[in-house]
Amino acid sequence: MSRVLIASLGIVVLVLAGCSSNRSADRSSRAVAYSPAPQQDRGGLLSRLNPFQNASFRSNPSRAVTSPRPSDRLCGIRGLKGEVIPPITSSVAGCGVAAPVRVREVDGVTLSQGAIMDCETAAALHRWVRRGVKPAVGRSGGGVTGLRVAAHYVCRPRNHRAGARVSEHGRGRAIDISAIQLADGSEMSVLRDWQDSPHARALQQMHRAACGTFGTTLGPGSDGMHEDHFHYDTARHRNGPYCR
């Protein structure tokens, strides 16, 4: 009797184990059957909806904001230092610079502030420093080391007069210089030294040298608006350079 009972219990255990195994296998097969298939990005749709899935999107340098690019050969000119900067646009008709640069140093002469202009004007400034300023100053005060910049790019009417045409400053074609800085710490000031000064001859010589290098050269005695600085721009005039 005991042997029969034990045998019966063994059969029951085997049957229950088989059922449990079948249910586990069935659940496993159902889990596999309902496991979601990997999503396929059809035509980049998913990447566009969730760009963070695309690592190249985050690191693509072409999508980065353009930053100034320092150069020791700005505009391809040796000794002209500064940065290429993004185009300047304006809601004012006539203002703006398509390909601006910020000039900081010209042939070893430092500008008191970075001056924004186009490459044509930067090249003219470079020629003037080499052929006009340095020869005129010579070794006075230890030689020229800097230019005091009074104005460069600014969107405004000519001579600040309402209703006037846009100044060449607003086109990135002009720069105003108020003084020449010397190695001994002194300055040749346009306002103070244009006349009756040991520096008068040098200032007048370098101003004359700007005529033709720039399209327009204005200084003390020209029109009452330039008594304390030189105004130089690369505007083109029908009858040639305008020099006063």
Number of C-alpha atoms within 10 A of each C-alpha: 5 7 7 9 9 10 10 11 11 11 11 11 11 11 12 11 12 12 12 12 12 12 12 12 12 12 12 12 12 11 11 10 10 9 9 8 7 6 7 9 10 8 8 12 11 14 15 13 9 10 14 11 12 13 10 10 14 12 10 9 10 8 9 9 8 10 10 13 13 15 17 15 13 24 20 12 16 13 16 23 25 23 22 21 17 16 11 15 13 11 7 11 11 17 22 21 20 15 14 24 28 24 26 19 23 27 17 15 24 18 19 16 16 17 24 28 28 23 21 15 23 27 18 19 25 22 18 21 21 15 15 22 24 18 16 22 21 12 12 14 16 13 19 27 21 20 24 19 19 17 17 25 25 18 19 20 18 15 12 12 11 10 8 11 15 21 23 25 25 24 25 30 26 29 24 24 21 23 24 22 22 20 14 12 11 14 21 24 20 23 16 16 19 21 14 9 13 11 19 16 16 22 25 17 15 19 22 17 20 27 19 16 22 26 21 22 24 24 26 19 10 12 10 10 14 18 17 20 23 22 25 28 28 23 18 12 10 7 6 11 18 17 17 15
